[in-house]
């Protein structure tokens, strides 16, 4: 799960946000407190909903106005500091000036007579630019003025000035000599919520110390002001919470705390005693206070007590049951008792300590309960309560839900937003934007903290958008913010940015972003509509080249280390889809032999693409997933198109109105393997469907729907109906079912259908697993010989599936033949015989007329043989083997068109 806190200046703001909504985030088109528009007539603030992202400035400022004047980076620049300047903001300014071409940066007490002067933390200097100061802005707000021969950075507080410095860093050019001209600008900016940051609270492979330091640098640059230290690998936070830190471990926490302070980030220490704590014990209360005292001494000022992911039905000591009894209400009362003691005995006795934070055991909904009621009534009112939304990983989070959470807990709410965390989906990178969070939500909260991925450097792409939203939700556009983050991460290099975008696109989907590889999917859709294979081939080629480009050119090397298996898989998948595309283009152009050669290579290419793994904390190898449903879906669609061109129409396919959980795609319910399954990513509503398309109208036999699986016994359609249709429009019932995970029915003789579906007729709470959805059909019959080898079968020669192969057990004997009896007589215009590459057994290809006479169409020649015929009616095909000629025969498919 996750944890977090505020600070003294922020607590007053939090109170304003929570009591009567006294202060809210103001869209850029509105006035800030006393109006960000008071800029001396420099320019109009852009209208709400317009593109308000000033080039290079992130997070999106609340108000930006361009001036008509400009400043020049002189060889010598003088820096004058004021009341809200600190060493960190001055350092950022001086480094930015040197990168912009200043040869000397000197300190002064007053503006220089010659050259550029930069005022840091000096609000009085704004008067010369006609700009209002930051006095009426909330905490962390700032004003930045560029023009009138000077640059002025004036924060509401030292953090605000530091943020102004970060904005200046982004707008100054990078060049090796003085003389650069910078357009005049007025920025009046402030955050949409008091606390904005990250909680390291995932399960799995922990971040390294170096990665944590790097993250703190990133948070400071993106105006995020809180980091909650709650790594699961620190046993002294959980299992050994009572024990003192060894000196080396404490020194590392001290280094993190110092780096956080330099970057204006609150380091929050989250101690989780719930696995063994005795709430009524004086000794355990003292152990908590003593542990906090230890980290106070190294500079920590914000503290949290997470009580998530524990059982509150089982006490850890008899004294708790004796004091409070049992049940959720008792647990809430016990937790409030302990936290109130910590609040009074530690927080209240340490001036400068920030309000205590806690994570409730019921952190994932807004439903009233005895547990929540006890916390609401008994927990000290200034304690912040962390909440994940409605759900552990909430796809949506709304203003109404936040108000409900505030009401049910009766405390300030700090969200522990479980995005982009992937500890529950370690096979994926979640590189899409922060999404599904309603505008106006930050103003209802004490703050927002995001739980990141196991991969720290790869998390930055999503965290960029978290920072953008939590600073200025009124201007936030998820896709635009995502694109801006890609640009920044690629350091402005367009080729690298395109490569990063292609890679992030195939790792885009999550609970917050339902679209799978949206940009690639759109290109594929365009191909199927337009037939422009050249364009799509260029897209696939670029996708295949992206991993190499990122490994060679991406500035943040940690990203390519984090993403290694996914980069490998992406490169491999790109090769597979290019081959599938080549197959379709060759088949459409009449190059059947080339198409068949490519078709045979696809299974190995797909197997390779699926072979890359991520090694988890327990040493288990987890196959990674990229572009699922799009890359593999294109290959499925390409094979179906190749089948159509060949004349194979009997290969079933599956579809559903339900979303898919993980890589458990709908095709798995047709693979003949009861151990694999389709698994929905949510419960069905009335009307949701699972459909089998048989490819053409045909006689159907037994229909079997096998649902549920061990460990998910309730995951099946509880109330539904099996139906069939010839055209997908008019449906007839086969059978209704209720509370039956295994459904079987035999249709009346002569029933013909192209489609068979299972339709839910009522909603339910549990998800759906379908192991197999079998529809028996009449197939072409195959007889004769030679007999099939073990593991093969005669029917594989004409089963509508080119992946199955009839492999003979021996070479043919005298007059031996393989006979394929068609389902029904056809006007035969061609016969195509597909064989695995290397199969060379010689045979004549014959057709049988309805009167029983046979005629020769031609001879087998290579892996792909297509023979044109007269168009006469045929009801069977014979492969008449030449005795002893070549190795044992192999046939993938015999097709009559």
DRENBANU-766455 format. One record per residue (C-alpha): residue in one letter; x, y, z. Coordinates in steps of 0.25 Angstrom, whole numbers, padded with zeros to 4 digits, always signed. Example, Ala and Ser with C-alpha at 12.3 -4.5 7.8 and 13.67 -1.06 7.14 Angstrom:
2
a+0049-0018+0031
s+0055-0004+0029
This chain:
897
x+0000+0000+0000
x+0005+0015+0003
x+0007+0026+0013
x+0010+0042+0015
x+0009+0056+0022
x+0009+0072+0022
x+0017+0083+0029
x+0013+0094+0038
x+0010+0105+0027
x+0003+0094+0020
x-0006+0090+0031
x-0013+0104+0032
x-0015+0102+0017
x-0021+0088+0019
x-0030+0094+0029
x-0035+0104+0019
x-0037+0094+0008
x-0045+0084+0017
x-0053+0094+0026
x-0063+0100+0017
x-0054+0100+0004
x-0048+0113+0007
x-0037+0112-0003
x-0038+0105-0016
x-0029+0103-0028
x-0032+0115-0037
x-0032+0112-0052
x-0022+0120-0060
x-0033+0128-0066
x-0037+0133-0052
x-0030+0143-0043
x-0021+0137-0032
x-0024+0143-0018
x-0024+0157-0022
x-0022+0153-0036
x-0010+0147-0044
x-0015+0156-0055
x-0009+0169-0048
x+0003+0169-0056
x+0004+0183-0060
x-0004+0181-0073
x+0007+0172-0079
x-0003+0162-0085
x-0015+0154-0084
x-0016+0141-0076
x-0020+0130-0086
x-0034+0126-0085
x-0038+0113-0078
x-0037+0101-0086
x-0027+0107-0096
x-0013+0102-0097
x-0007+0108-0085
x+0006+0100-0085
x+0017+0111-0086
x+0028+0104-0094
x+0037+0096-0085
x+0030+0100-0072
x+0025+0088-0064
x+0016+0086-0056
x+0007+0095-0064
x+0007+0109-0057
x-0006+0115-0052
x-0004+0128-0060
x+0006+0132-0071
x+0007+0145-0078
x+0017+0149-0089
x+0023+0163-0088
x+0027+0171-0100
x+0041+0174-0094
x+0053+0164-0093
x+0066+0162-0085
x+0080+0158-0090
x+0089+0148-0083
x+0101+0157-0080
x+0115+0152-0079
x+0114+0155-0064
x+0101+0153-0056
x+0099+0159-0042
x+0090+0151-0033
x+0083+0159-0021
x+0077+0151-0011
x+0065+0154-0002
x+0057+0149+0010
x+0052+0136+0003
x+0064+0132-0003
x+0072+0120+0002
x+0084+0112-0003
x+0077+0103-0011
x+0069+0113-0019
x+0082+0121-0022
x+0089+0109-0026
x+0078+0105-0036
x+0078+0120-0042
x+0093+0121-0043
x+0095+0107-0050
x+0083+0111-0060
x+0090+0125-0063
x+0104+0118-0066
x+0097+0108-0075
x+0090+0120-0082
x+0104+0126-0085
x+0108+0135-0073
x+0123+0134-0071
x+0122+0140-0057
x+0111+0140-0047
x+0114+0149-0035
x+0107+0152-0023
x+0103+0167-0020
x+0095+0175-0010
x+0088+0183-0021
x+0086+0183-0036
x+0098+0184-0044
x+0100+0197-0053
x+0104+0188-0065
x+0099+0174-0069
x+0087+0166-0064
x+0083+0165-0050
x+0075+0154-0044
x+0067+0156-0031
x+0065+0143-0023
x+0055+0144-0012
x+0053+0159-0014
x+0039+0162-0015
x+0041+0177-0015
x+0049+0176-0028
x+0036+0173-0035
x+0031+0187-0034
x+0040+0191-0046
x+0033+0181-0054
x+0019+0185-0051
x+0017+0172-0044
x+0009+0169-0031
x+0016+0162-0020
x+0013+0148-0015
x+0007+0152-0002
x-0007+0147-0005
x-0002+0134-0011
x-0004+0121-0003
x+0009+0113+0002
x+0019+0109-0009
x+0013+0120-0018
x+0023+0129-0026
x+0024+0141-0036
x+0034+0141-0047
x+0037+0153-0055
x+0046+0154-0067
x+0047+0167-0073
x+0050+0182-0070
x+0065+0178-0070
x+0064+0168-0059
x+0059+0155-0054
x+0052+0154-0041
x+0048+0142-0033
x+0039+0144-0022
x+0033+0133-0014
x+0022+0133-0003
x+0032+0125+0005
x+0046+0119+0002
x+0040+0107-0005
x+0032+0117-0014
x+0045+0123-0018
x+0051+0110-0020
x+0040+0107-0030
x+0042+0120-0037
x+0056+0116-0039
x+0052+0103-0045
x+0043+0110-0054
x+0054+0120-0058
x+0063+0108-0060
x+0053+0102-0070
x+0051+0115-0078
x+0066+0119-0080
x+0073+0114-0092
x+0086+0105-0092
x+0097+0111-0100
x+0112+0113-0098
x+0114+0128-0099
x+0107+0140-0094
x+0097+0149-0102
x+0085+0140-0102
x+0072+0148-0102
x+0060+0143-0094
x+0046+0148-0096
x+0039+0155-0085
x+0030+0147-0077
x+0021+0148-0064
x+0018+0136-0057
x+0008+0136-0045
x+0007+0122-0040
x+0003+0113-0028
x-0001+0099-0025
x-0015+0093-0026
x-0013+0085-0013
x-0003+0086-0001
x+0004+0072-0002
x+0009+0066-0015
x+0018+0055-0016
x+0021+0040-0015
x+0021+0029-0005
x+0030+0017-0007
x+0021+0007-0002
x+0020-0005-0012
x+0024-0019-0010
x+0035-0025-0018
x+0049-0022-0022
x+0053-0010-0014
x+0059+0003-0019
x+0074+0005-0017
x+0079+0016-0009
x+0085+0023-0021
x+0071+0022-0028
x+0064+0029-0016
x+0074+0040-0016
x+0071+0042-0031
x+0056+0042-0028
x+0058+0053-0018
x+0065+0061-0029
x+0054+0059-0039
x+0043+0062-0029
x+0049+0076-0026
x+0050+0079-0041
x+0036+0076-0043
x+0030+0084-0030
x+0027+0071-0023
x+0028+0074-0008
x+0027+0060-0001
x+0033+0047-0001
x+0028+0036+0009
x+0039+0026+0012
x+0032+0012+0014
x+0040+0002+0006
x+0036-0012+0009
x+0051-0016+0010
x+0054-0008+0022
x+0051-0018+0033
x+0052-0007+0043
x+0039-0001+0038
x+0031-0014+0040
x+0036-0027+0046
x+0047-0020+0054
x+0040-0007+0057
x+0043-0007+0071
x+0058-0009+0069
x+0069+0002+0067
x+0075+0004+0054
x+0089+0000+0051
x+0098+0012+0049
x+0100+0010+0034
x+0085+0008+0032
x+0082+0021+0040
x+0093+0028+0032
x+0086+0025+0019
x+0073+0030+0024
x+0080+0043+0029
x+0086+0045+0015
x+0072+0044+0009
x+0066+0053+0019
x+0077+0064+0016
x+0075+0062+0001
x+0060+0064+0003
x+0062+0077+0010
x+0071+0082+0000
x+0061+0079-0011
x+0049+0085-0002
x+0043+0071-0001
x+0038+0066+0013
x+0044+0053+0016
x+0033+0045+0023
x+0037+0033+0032
x+0026+0023+0032
x+0027+0013+0043
x+0017+0000+0042
x+0016-0007+0055
x+0002-0014+0052
x+0008-0028+0050
x+0012-0029+0065
x+0008-0017+0073
x+0000-0018+0086
x-0009-0005+0085
x-0011-0004+0100
x+0004-0007+0104
x+0011+0005+0110
x+0024-0002+0105
x+0020-0002+0091
x+0015+0012+0091
x+0029+0016+0097
x+0036+0008+0086
x+0028+0016+0075
x+0032+0029+0081
x+0047+0024+0083
x+0048+0020+0069
x+0042+0033+0064
x+0052+0041+0074
x+0064+0033+0067
x+0060+0039+0053
x+0056+0052+0059
x+0071+0054+0063
x+0075+0052+0048
x+0066+0063+0043
x+0053+0056+0040
x+0041+0065+0044
x+0029+0057+0038
x+0024+0044+0043
x+0013+0033+0039
x+0008+0021+0045
x+0002+0012+0034
x-0007+0001+0039
x-0011-0005+0025
x-0010-0019+0020
x-0012-0025+0034
x-0023-0033+0041
x-0031-0026+0051
x-0039-0038+0055
x-0028-0044+0062
x-0021-0037+0074
x-0006-0038+0076
x-0008-0038+0091
x-0019-0042+0101
x-0019-0028+0108
x-0025-0022+0095
x-0037-0032+0095
x-0039-0029+0110
x-0039-0014+0108
x-0047-0013+0095
x-0054-0026+0092
x-0055-0030+0077
x-0059-0026+0064
x-0056-0014+0055
x-0061-0004+0064
x-0051-0009+0075
x-0040-0009+0065
x-0043+0005+0061
x-0043+0009+0076
x-0030+0002+0079
x-0023+0009+0067
x-0028+0023+0071
x-0023+0020+0085
x-0009+0017+0081
x-0008+0028+0071
x-0013+0039+0080
x-0003+0035+0090
x+0008+0036+0080
x+0002+0050+0076
x+0002+0055+0090
x+0015+0049+0095
x+0023+0052+0082
x+0017+0061+0072
x+0012+0071+0082
x+0025+0071+0090
x+0034+0074+0077
x+0033+0088+0072
x+0034+0087+0057
x+0028+0073+0056
x+0018+0072+0045
x+0004+0066+0047
x+0004+0051+0049
x-0001+0043+0038
x-0008+0029+0038
x-0013+0019+0028
x-0025+0012+0033
x-0027-0003+0032
x-0040+0000+0023
x-0033+0010+0013
x-0040+0006+0000
x-0055+0011+0001
x-0064+0021+0007
x-0075+0011+0012
x-0078+0014+0027
x-0074+0003+0037
x-0072+0002+0052
x-0056+0002+0049
x-0057+0016+0042
x-0067+0021+0052
x-0058+0018+0063
x-0046+0025+0056
x-0055+0037+0052
x-0060+0039+0067
x-0047+0036+0075
x-0035+0039+0066
x-0029+0053+0069
x-0035+0062+0059
x-0022+0068+0053
x-0017+0054+0049
x-0017+0052+0034
x-0024+0039+0029
x-0018+0033+0016
x-0028+0027+0006
x-0026+0020-0007
x-0040+0024-0013
x-0051+0014-0016
x-0043+0002-0018
x-0029-0002-0015
x-0025+0002-0030
x-0036+0012-0033
x-0039+0014-0048
x-0046+0027-0045
x-0046+0037-0033
x-0056+0048-0032
x-0059+0060-0024
x-0071+0053-0018
x-0063+0041-0014
x-0053+0050-0007
x-0064+0058+0000
x-0070+0044+0004
x-0056+0040+0010
x-0055+0053+0018
x-0069+0051+0023
x-0067+0036+0027
x-0053+0038+0033
x-0056+0052+0039
x-0041+0055+0037
x-0033+0062+0026
x-0031+0052+0014
x-0017+0050+0008
x-0019+0041-0004
x-0010+0029-0006
x-0012+0027-0020
x-0007+0013-0025
x-0002+0018-0039
x+0007+0015-0045
x+0010+0004-0035
x+0012-0010-0042
x+0015-0019-0030
x+0001-0026-0034
x+0005-0027-0048
x+0020-0029-0049
x+0020-0034-0063
x+0016-0020-0067
x+0022-0006-0068
x+0011+0005-0066
x+0016+0016-0074
x+0003+0023-0077
x-0002+0037-0071
x-0009+0039-0058
x-0023+0038-0062
x-0037+0037-0057
x-0036+0048-0046
x-0047+0058-0047
x-0043+0073-0048
x-0046+0079-0034
x-0041+0067-0027
x-0028+0073-0021
x-0036+0084-0015
x-0043+0074-0006
x-0031+0068-0001
x-0019+0070+0008
x-0011+0065-0003
x-0008+0054-0013
x+0003+0044-0013
x+0006+0034-0023
x+0011+0020-0021
x+0021+0017-0032
x+0026+0005-0039
x+0037-0005-0034
x+0045+0002-0046
x+0049+0016-0040
x+0054+0022-0053
x+0043+0016-0062
x+0033+0022-0052
x+0037+0036-0055
x+0029+0036-0068
x+0016+0035-0060
x+0021+0043-0048
x+0023+0055-0058
x+0008+0055-0060
x+0005+0053-0045
x+0013+0065-0042
x+0005+0073-0054
x-0008+0069-0049
x-0006+0071-0034
x+0000+0085-0037
x-0011+0090-0047
x-0022+0080-0049
x-0031+0091-0056
x-0021+0092-0067
x-0018+0077-0067
x-0019+0069-0080
x-0014+0055-0078
x-0009+0052-0092
x-0003+0066-0094
x+0004+0064-0080
x+0009+0050-0084
x+0015+0056-0097
x+0022+0067-0090
x+0028+0057-0080
x+0033+0049-0092
x+0039+0062-0098
x+0046+0065-0085
x+0051+0051-0082
x+0057+0050-0096
x+0064+0064-0093
x+0058+0070-0106
x+0064+0060-0116
x+0053+0057-0126
x+0058+0044-0130
x+0060+0039-0116
x+0046+0045-0112
x+0040+0037-0124
x+0046+0024-0119
x+0042+0027-0105
x+0028+0030-0109
x+0027+0017-0117
x+0032+0009-0105
x+0023+0016-0095
x+0011+0014-0104
x+0012-0001-0104
x+0013+0000-0089
x+0002+0010-0087
x-0010+0002-0082
x-0014+0000-0067
x-0026+0001-0058
x-0025+0016-0060
x-0023+0015-0075
x-0032+0005-0082
x-0027+0008-0096
x-0016-0002-0100
x-0005+0004-0109
x-0014+0014-0114
x-0005+0021-0124
x+0000+0007-0130
x-0015+0002-0130
x-0019+0014-0138
x-0008+0011-0148
x-0012-0003-0149
x-0027+0001-0151
x-0023+0010-0162
x-0016-0001-0169
x-0028-0010-0168
x-0037+0001-0174
x-0027+0007-0184
x-0018-0005-0188
x-0006+0004-0187
x+0004-0006-0183
x+0016+0003-0186
x+0012+0012-0175
x+0010+0002-0165
x+0023-0005-0168
x+0030+0008-0165
x+0023+0009-0152
x+0027-0006-0148
x+0041-0003-0153
x+0042+0009-0144
x+0036+0001-0132
x+0047-0009-0134
x+0058+0001-0135
x+0053+0009-0122
x+0060+0000-0112
x+0073+0001-0118
x+0071+0016-0119
x+0067+0017-0104
x+0079+0009-0100
x+0089+0017-0108
x+0083+0031-0106
x+0074+0033-0094
x+0081+0042-0084
x+0075+0035-0072
x+0082+0021-0072
x+0074+0016-0061
x+0062+0015-0070
x+0068+0005-0079
x+0073-0003-0068
x+0059-0003-0062
x+0052-0006-0075
x+0062-0016-0080
x+0053-0029-0082
x+0042-0020-0087
x+0051-0013-0097
x+0056-0027-0102
x+0042-0032-0103
x+0038-0019-0111
x+0049-0021-0121
x+0045-0036-0123
x+0030-0033-0124
x+0033-0023-0135
x+0040-0033-0143
x+0028-0043-0141
x+0018-0033-0146
x+0026-0028-0157
x+0027-0043-0162
x+0012-0044-0160
x+0010-0031-0168
x+0019-0036-0179
x+0011-0049-0180
x-0002-0041-0182
x+0004-0032-0193
x+0010-0044-0200
x-0003-0052-0199
x-0011-0040-0205
x-0001-0038-0216
x-0002-0053-0220
x+0011-0057-0215
x+0006-0069-0208
x+0019-0077-0206
x+0025-0065-0199
x+0013-0063-0190
x+0013-0077-0186
x+0028-0077-0183
x+0026-0065-0174
x+0014-0071-0167
x+0022-0083-0163
x+0032-0074-0156
x+0022-0067-0148
x+0020-0077-0136
x+0035-0077-0133
x+0035-0061-0134
x+0024-0060-0125
x+0030-0071-0115
x+0043-0062-0115
x+0035-0049-0112
x+0028-0056-0100
x+0041-0062-0095
x+0047-0050-0088
x+0045-0049-0073
x+0046-0040-0061
x+0052-0046-0048
x+0044-0043-0036
x+0049-0042-0021
x+0046-0057-0019
x+0055-0060-0031
x+0043-0065-0039
x+0044-0062-0054
x+0031-0054-0059
x+0029-0053-0074
x+0028-0039-0078
x+0016-0033-0086
x+0016-0022-0096
x+0005-0017-0105
x-0004-0029-0101
x-0016-0029-0109
x-0010-0020-0120
x+0003-0027-0124
x-0002-0041-0122
x-0015-0037-0127
x-0010-0032-0140
x-0003-0045-0142
x-0016-0052-0139
x-0023-0043-0149
x-0012-0045-0160
x-0013-0060-0159
x-0028-0059-0160
x-0026-0050-0172
x-0017-0060-0178
x-0027-0071-0175
x-0037-0063-0183
x-0028-0061-0195
x-0025-0076-0195
x-0040-0080-0194
x-0039-0085-0180
x-0052-0080-0173
x-0054-0090-0162
x-0044-0085-0152
x-0052-0081-0139
x-0049-0067-0133
x-0054-0061-0120
x-0058-0048-0115
x-0064-0041-0102
x-0070-0029-0097
x-0062-0030-0084
x-0048-0025-0082
x-0037-0034-0080
x-0029-0036-0068
x-0014-0037-0070
x-0010-0046-0082
x-0022-0055-0080
x-0027-0052-0094
x-0040-0057-0100
x-0033-0066-0110
x-0029-0075-0098
x-0043-0081-0097
x-0042-0087-0111
x-0028-0092-0110
x-0032-0106-0105
x-0024-0105-0092
x-0032-0106-0080
x-0021-0100-0072
x-0021-0087-0079
x-0033-0077-0078
x-0039-0064-0082
x-0040-0055-0069
x-0048-0043-0069
x-0043-0030-0062
x-0056-0027-0055
x-0070-0033-0053
x-0080-0034-0064
x-0093-0026-0065
x-0106-0031-0071
x-0104-0032-0086
x-0089-0035-0086
x-0085-0046-0095
x-0074-0056-0099
x-0075-0060-0114
x-0069-0071-0123
x-0069-0068-0138
x-0068-0081-0146
x-0064-0073-0158
x-0076-0078-0166
x-0090-0084-0165
x-0089-0098-0162
x-0095-0110-0154
x-0092-0110-0140
x-0092-0121-0129
x-0089-0121-0114
x-0087-0107-0108
x-0078-0107-0095
x-0075-0095-0086
x-0065-0098-0075
x-0063-0086-0066
x-0056-0084-0052
x-0043-0089-0048
x-0036-0093-0035
x-0034-0081-0026
x-0045-0074-0033
x-0057-0083-0032
x-0067-0071-0032
x-0062-0065-0045
x-0072-0070-0055
x-0085-0064-0061
x-0095-0067-0050
x-0108-0065-0058
x-0108-0065-0073
x-0112-0072-0086
x-0105-0079-0098
x-0110-0074-0111
x-0107-0076-0126
x-0108-0068-0139
x-0105-0070-0154
x-0103-0055-0156
x-0100-0048-0142
x-0113-0041-0142
x-0124-0051-0140
x-0121-0060-0128
x-0128-0072-0123
x-0127-0079-0109
x-0120-0092-0107
x-0121-0092-0092
x-0122-0083-0080
x-0113-0086-0067
x-0111-0081-0053
x-0100-0084-0043
x-0094-0094-0052
x-0079-0092-0055
x-0080-0104-0065
x-0091-0103-0076
x-0093-0113-0087
x-0104-0114-0097
x-0107-0122-0110
x-0114-0114-0120
x-0125-0121-0128
x-0120-0128-0141
x-0118-0119-0153
x-0115-0107-0144
x-0107-0097-0153
x-0100-0085-0148
x-0088-0076-0150
x-0088-0070-0136
x-0090-0076-0122
x-0090-0067-0110
x-0091-0067-0095
x-0099-0055-0090
x-0100-0050-0076
x-0115-0048-0072
x-0112-0041-0058
x-0100-0034-0052
x-0091-0040-0041
x-0079-0036-0033
x-0069-0047-0037
x-0061-0047-0049
x-0061-0057-0061
x-0052-0068-0064
x-0054-0077-0076
x-0045-0089-0078
x-0051-0094-0091
x-0063-0090-0100
x-0065-0102-0109
x-0074-0103-0121
x-0074-0116-0128
x-0075-0115-0143
x-0075-0124-0155
x-0061-0124-0161
x-0055-0130-0174
x-0052-0144-0171
x-0038-0150-0174
x-0035-0164-0177
x-0025-0173-0184
x-0010-0172-0181
x+0001-0174-0177
x-0004-0174-0163
x+0000-0162-0154
x+0012-0162-0145
x+0010-0162-0130
x+0005-0148-0126
x-0001-0145-0140
x-0014-0149-0146
x-0019-0150-0160
x-0030-0140-0158
x-0019-0129-0156
x-0018-0129-0171
x-0031-0122-0173
x-0036-0116-0159
x-0036-0102-0163
x-0023-0099-0155
x-0010-0097-0162
x-0002-0099-0149
x-0006-0113-0147
x+0001-0123-0157
x-0002-0137-0161
x+0012-0144-0160
x+0012-0158-0166
x+0019-0170-0158
x+0026-0175-0170
x+0028-0173-0185
x+0016-0177-0194
x+0014-0191-0199
x+0008-0195-0213
x-0004-0188-0217
x-0006-0181-0204
x-0013-0168-0203
x-0018-0158-0193
x-0033-0155-0196
x-0040-0142-0191
x-0055-0143-0192
x-0061-0129-0192
x-0072-0125-0183
x-0081-0122-0195
x-0079-0122-0210
x-0072-0109-0215
x-0070-0103-0229
x-0055-0104-0228
x-0047-0093-0235
x-0034-0097-0228
x-0027-0106-0219
x-0016-0101-0209
x-0007-0111-0201
x+0002-0105-0190
x+0014-0113-0185
x+0024-0110-0175
x+0037-0105-0181
x+0046-0117-0184
x+0034-0127-0187
x+0037-0133-0201
x+0028-0145-0202
x+0023-0146-0217
x+0009-0148-0220
x-0002-0145-0230
x-0014-0136-0226
x-0027-0141-0230
x-0041-0137-0229
x-0054-0145-0228
x-0066-0142-0236
x-0080-0145-0230
x-0081-0157-0239
x-0069-0163-0232
x-0059-0161-0244
x-0045-0155-0240
x-0037-0145-0249
x-0023-0140-0247
x-0021-0125-0244
x-0006-0126-0243
x+0006-0130-0234
x+0011-0125-0221
x+0023-0115-0223
x+0030-0110-0210
x+0024-0105-0197
x+0013-0097-0205
x+0005-0103-0216
x-0006-0096-0223
x-0013-0102-0234
x-0024-0096-0243
x-0036-0105-0247
x-0047-0104-0257
x-0058-0100-0246
x-0065-0113-0247
x-0072-0119-0234
x-0064-0127-0225
x-0067-0134-0212
x-0053-0139-0208
x-0038-0137-0211
x-0028-0148-0212
x-0013-0148-0210
x-0008-0160-0218
x+0006-0163-0212
x+0018-0168-0221
x+0022-0180-0215
x+0035-0179-0207
x+0038-0165-0212
x+0044-0156-0202
x+0042-0155-0187
x+0029-0158-0179
x+0019-0148-0184
x+0015-0136-0176
x+0002-0127-0179
x-0002-0115-0171
x-0015-0112-0179
x-0022-0116-0192
x-0031-0105-0196
x-0041-0105-0207
x-0047-0092-0212
